């Protein structure tokens, strides 16, 4: 564990992404925070089919939080679902939680049928049947818009196909999420949300439902952005993280080291 007096933050990326998603945010935070942005772990080959990623990632995150001494957890998309579940399972172990569009679909399950959720079920079935290309194409275009898949370079599509096992397990985690509004009351007092103004209707509804269940949670909007706004709105994300750390009473949040 670090002896630094800086706040220690752990940043978790989303599905089919990497720690590179945080590069710009991290550069803005590091003058006043100790920042860790790990890659999510590989899925073991020995796991039975149909195992959700959370089964692997929650124990991994527990070990990582202990190793780094992080008290600020910042995460996006599937990573934000992971962070939310970890925070619920470890009350009192976080000072601040910042979630960028968590896919906690459980918040919407009681609100009626959704065409997107029917397609999500089909996506899961395709992944599990080994038909990963149409599943990945649907997922990519759900978050980024029609035609986005075909606009990607071949090497990017090949790289996404190579992550199909983990992506399927992450989709299973979102699809099986049972988070209820009452559960959100157990999250840290300093909890913050971020959402793109041009993201999917379901994701916007998740964030609005979350904020309604926890009126003390501030919801910041990334203007003109879709789901993938970590790079385009890095200044906004970093500002929310710094303010959350400051609201939690952590020292030197976002401030450069004093001259010695």
C-alpha positions in Angstrom: 0.0 0.0 0.0 1.3 3.4 -0.9 2.3 5.9 1.8 1.4 8.9 -0.4 -0.9 11.5 1.1 -2.5 11.9 -2.3 -5.9 10.3 -2.9 -5.5 6.9 -4.6 -7.9 6.2 -7.4 -8.5 3.1 -9.3 -10.0 3.4 -12.9 -11.8 0.5 -14.6 -12.6 0.4 -18.3 -15.6 -1.0 -20.0 -16.3 -3.9 -22.4 -14.1 -4.3 -25.5 -11.9 -1.5 -24.3 -8.6 -1.1 -22.5 -6.8 1.2 -19.9 -6.0 3.4 -22.9 -9.6 4.8 -22.5 -8.4 6.6 -19.4 -5.2 8.1 -20.8 -6.4 11.7 -21.1 -8.4 11.5 -17.8 -5.4 10.0 -16.0 -3.1 12.8 -17.3 -5.4 15.4 -15.8 -5.7 13.6 -12.4 -2.2 12.6 -11.8 -0.8 15.9 -10.6 -2.8 15.5 -7.4 -3.8 11.9 -7.3 -2.2 8.5 -7.4 -3.9 6.8 -10.3 -4.1 3.1 -11.2 -5.8 2.0 -14.5 -5.5 -1.8 -14.8 -6.7 -4.0 -17.6 -9.5 -6.3 -16.7 -8.2 -9.9 -16.2 -8.5 -12.6 -18.8 -11.3 -15.1 -18.4 -9.9 -18.5 -17.3 -10.3 -21.3 -19.8 -11.6 -23.6 -17.0 -14.7 -21.5 -16.3 -18.0 -23.3 -17.2 -19.9 -21.8 -20.1 -22.3 -19.1 -19.0 -20.2 -17.9 -16.1 -20.7 -14.1 -15.8 -17.6 -11.9 -15.7 -18.5 -10.6 -12.3 -17.7 -14.0 -10.8 -14.1 -13.6 -11.9 -13.8 -9.8 -11.6 -15.1 -9.2 -8.1 -12.4 -11.3 -6.3 -9.8 -9.8 -8.6 -11.0 -6.3 -7.8 -10.9 -7.1 -4.0 -7.3 -8.1 -4.3 -6.4 -5.0 -6.3 -8.1 -2.6 -4.0 -6.2 -4.0 -1.1 -2.9 -3.9 -3.0 -3.3 -0.3 -4.1 -5.0 1.1 -1.1 -7.4 2.9 -3.4 -10.3 4.7 -1.7 -11.7 6.3 -4.9 -13.2 4.0 -7.5 -13.9 5.4 -11.0 -15.4 3.2 -13.7 -17.2 3.1 -17.1 -19.9 0.9 -18.6 -19.3 -2.8 -17.6 -16.5 -1.6 -15.4 -19.0 0.7 -13.6 -21.3 -2.3 -13.0 -18.3 -4.1 -11.5 -17.5 -1.1 -9.3 -21.1 -0.8 -8.2 -21.3 -4.4 -7.2 -18.0 -4.2 -5.4 -19.0 -1.1 -3.5 -22.3 -2.8 -2.4 -20.3 -5.8 -1.2 -17.7 -3.7 0.7 -19.6 -1.0 2.6 -17.3 1.5 4.3 -14.3 0.7 2.1 -14.7 3.6 -0.3 -14.6 7.3 0.1 -15.8 8.2 -3.3 -17.4 6.3 -6.2 -17.7 7.7 -9.7 -19.7 5.7 -12.3 -19.9 6.6 -16.0 -22.9 5.0 -17.5 -23.0 1.8 -15.4 -24.9 -1.0 -17.2 -27.0 -1.9 -14.1 -29.9 -3.0 -16.2 -31.6 -4.4 -13.1 -32.8 -0.8 -12.3 -35.0 -1.0 -15.5 -36.4 -4.6 -15.2 -39.5 -3.5 -13.4 -40.3 -0.7 -15.9 -41.7 -2.9 -18.7 -40.4 -4.6 -21.8 -37.8 -3.0 -24.0 -36.9 -3.9 -27.6 -33.2 -3.4 -26.7 -33.4 -6.0 -23.9 -34.9 -8.5 -26.3 -32.0 -7.9 -28.7 -29.6 -8.1 -25.8 -31.0 -11.6 -25.0 -30.4 -12.5 -28.7 -26.9 -11.1 -28.5 -26.2 -13.4 -25.4 -27.5 -16.4 -27.3 -25.3 -15.7 -30.3 -22.2 -15.3 -28.1 -23.0 -18.6 -26.4 -23.5 -20.4 -29.7 -20.1 -19.3 -30.8 -21.6 -16.9 -33.4 -19.6 -14.0 -32.1 -19.3 -11.7 -35.1 -23.1 -10.7 -35.3 -23.2 -10.5 -31.5 -20.2 -8.2 -31.3 -21.6 -6.1 -34.3 -24.9 -5.6 -32.5 -23.2 -4.7 -29.3 -20.8 -2.2 -30.9 -23.6 -0.6 -32.9 -26.0 -0.5 -30.0 -23.5 1.8 -28.2 -22.1 3.6 -31.2 -24.8 3.8 -33.8 -25.8 1.9 -37.0 -23.0 1.3 -39.5 -20.2 1.8 -36.9 -19.1 -1.8 -37.1 -18.4 -1.7 -40.9 -16.6 1.6 -40.5 -14.0 0.0 -38.2 -10.6 -1.1 -39.6 -10.3 -4.8 -40.1 -7.6 -5.0 -37.4 -10.0 -3.4 -34.9 -12.8 -5.8 -35.8 -10.3 -8.7 -35.5 -9.2 -7.5 -32.1 -12.8 -7.2 -30.9 -13.5 -10.8 -32.1 -10.6 -12.0 -30.0 -12.2 -10.6 -26.9 -15.5 -12.4 -27.5 -15.2 -14.8 -24.5 -14.8 -11.9 -22.0 -17.3 -9.7 -23.8 -19.9 -12.4 -23.6 -19.2 -12.9 -19.9 -19.6 -9.1 -19.4 -22.9 -9.0 -21.3 -24.1 -11.9 -19.2 -23.3 -9.9 -16.1 -25.3 -6.9 -17.3 -28.1 -9.1 -18.6 -28.4 -10.8 -15.2 -28.0 -7.7 -13.1 -30.6 -7.5 -10.3 -29.7 -4.1 -8.8 -32.8 -2.5 -7.3 -33.2 1.2 -6.5 -33.2 0.4 -2.7 -29.7 -1.1 -3.1 -28.3 2.2 -4.1 -28.8 3.6 -0.6 -25.9 1.4 0.5 -23.4 3.1 -1.8 -20.9 5.6 -0.4 -22.2 9.0 0.5 -20.0 10.5 -2.2 -21.3 8.8 -5.3 -21.3 10.6 -8.7 -22.7 9.7 -12.1 -21.8 10.7 -15.6 -23.8 10.2 -18.8 -23.7 11.2 -22.4 -26.5 13.3 -23.7 -26.5 11.2 -26.9 -26.2 7.8 -25.4 -28.9 5.1 -25.7 -32.3 5.6 -24.2 -31.9 2.7 -21.8 -28.6 4.0 -20.5 -30.0 7.5 -19.9 -33.0 5.9 -18.1 -30.6 3.9 -15.9 -28.8 7.1 -14.8 -32.0 9.0 -14.2 -33.5 6.1 -12.2 -30.3 5.9 -10.2 -30.3 9.7 -9.5 -34.0 9.6 -8.5 -33.3 6.8 -6.0 -30.4 8.7 -4.5 -31.2 12.4 -4.7 -27.8 13.3 -3.2 -26.1 11.8 -6.2 -25.0 14.4 -8.7 -25.5 13.5 -12.4 -23.2 15.2 -14.8 -24.0 15.2 -18.5 -21.4 15.0 -21.3 -22.9 17.3 -23.8 -23.1 16.0 -27.4 -21.5 12.7 -26.4 -22.6 9.1 -26.7 -21.6 6.2 -24.4 -17.9 6.4 -25.3 -17.1 9.9 -23.8 -14.0 9.2 -21.7 -11.7 10.4 -24.4 -13.8 13.3 -25.8 -14.9 14.7 -22.4 -11.8 13.9 -20.3 -11.8 17.3 -18.7 -15.4 16.8 -17.5 -14.7 13.3 -16.2 -11.5 14.5 -14.4 -13.3 17.4 -12.8 -16.1 15.2 -11.5 -13.5 12.8 -10.0 -11.5 15.6 -8.4 -14.7 17.2 -6.9 -15.8 13.8 -5.6 -12.5 13.3 -3.9 -12.7 16.8 -2.4 -16.3 16.3 -1.3 -15.1 13.1 0.5 -12.5 15.2 2.4 -9.5 13.7 0.7 -6.3 15.8 0.7 -4.8 17.5 -2.3 -7.4 16.1 -4.7 -6.4 17.3 -8.2 -3.7 19.7 -6.8 -0.1 19.4 -8.0 2.7 18.6 -5.6 3.9 21.6 -3.6 7.5 22.7 -4.2 10.0 21.2 -1.9 
